[in-house]
Amino acid sequence: MKKALLIGINYINDSDITLNGCIDDVINMRNMLIDAYDYDPSNILTLRDDEVHFTQQPTRDNIINHFKRLAAESDKLDELWVHYSGHGSQISDNKSLNADKMENILVPVDYKTKGFILDIELLAIVKTIKCKTILLFDSCHSGTMCDLPWAIEYKNPLNYTVTHINNVVISNPNIFMFSGCKDSQTSDDSYSSENQQYVGAFTDAFLHSLRKNRHNVAYKVLYRDICEYLAQNGFSQMPIFSSSVKEPNLIFTRANGLNVPVIMTKAPPVINASNAAVKKNMSFMLRSR
């Protein structure tokens, strides 16, 4: 069984930090999971801030609790997919696992009253997951969002750097993460001429690259295609691929069994932890996440 948690936040009731493409990101991701990878629609939970019912809002508690619930069920799952499109930022934290002592954060829709979601909180959940898990974060400062120990960065088609980020031990060798940019970068809110809609630049590149490869592709080829697509379309952000192990083994395979050949072919300001500072920073970067 496969399950997914898809989170899209446009901040439609917070005009100072409103985004345009996050809800469409998760709609497009949901359609792809159903059409290409045989996800049952009833096993895909979508949290969006245009939903009326509170239980479907991307609040801090809803995001954390649903992620924890899926992690608790993971010993019965074959695959778990988690996607977040929304604002991300950084706060200073001496307890951070990152060398720069900056903690990456997600910004839930109720951040003004409930606060942020820290990457170390996400790591605590990730460490309990038993099944193959694919995490995507289309947000600013998301390079090491879950504090996974190994990261791969694309340099050119023949050159990838592998970095040991931290000494975190995760027993599950099948935890994989794609982030929209480095920790020091922003991820763009964009417009897809291909789909005629507002989207996240990274999510658009991810889905475009899967389609290019007919949804059958090894992670390194997919990652390369994502990076090249963004560069070709004028985006400076550099996605990062992270894993729980040094030598990950991840291949995307279309569910219907159709296996086609795969051809190998501005630094943002750091902000403090106050809500006011986060809001000011986001207002400054309206085009970014």
C-alpha positions, 0 to 999 in steps of 0.5 A: 500500500502507498500513502501520501501527504501533500501540503500546499499553502498559498497564505490566501488570508495573509496578503503580506506573504501570499504565494500563487502556486503552492495549491496547484503544486499539490493538485498536480502532484496528486494527479501524477501519483494517481496516474503514474504511480498507482496511488489510490486517491483515498490514500492521498491526504491533501492539506490546503489553505483554500479548504473550508473544513479545519481538518484539511487546513495546513495548520501546524498541528495538522501537518505534524499529527498527520505526518506522525500518523503516517510514520506510525503506519509505515511498517504496513506501507510499501511507500510514503510520499510527502510533499510541502509547497509553501514558505520556508525560512531560517532561525538561529539555534545553537542546538541545530545539527547544521554547522552554521547553527541555523535551523530550517523551518516550515511556515504553517498557515497558523504560524502567527499563533502556533509557531513554525515547524523546525527541521529537527522536529521533522527529523524525529518523525522521519527516524521512525519511518519504516518504509521507502519514503520520498520527501519533497520540499518546495520552499526557501532554505530547504536544502537540509530540511529534514537533517538527513546525513547525506546530500548530493549536489549537481555540478554538471552532467559528469560531476556530483558532490557528495557531502556528509552533512551530519552524524545522524543515524537513520536505520531505514536506508530508503529515506530520500529527499528532494529540496527546491534549493540550498539552505542559503537560497530561495525557491521561486514561485513561478508560472508554467507556460507549459501548463498555463498556471502558477506553480513552484519552479522546483515542483514544475521542474520535478514533474516536467522531468518525470514526464520527460523520462516517461516516469521511469528513471533513476534518481540521479538522472531525474535530479540532473534533469531537474537542475538543468530544466531550472537553469535553462529557464533562468532560475538560479536556485540549486535543488539538493538531493538528500538520503539516509545513506551515502549510496542511495538506491532510488528508481522511479518506476511507472506503475503500469509496468511500461519500462521505456529506455532511459537515456543518460544523457541572491543570498536572502537575509537570515531572520530571527525567530520572531513572527514579526521578523518572519513576516517582514522577511517573507514580504521582502521575498514575495516572489520566493518561498 
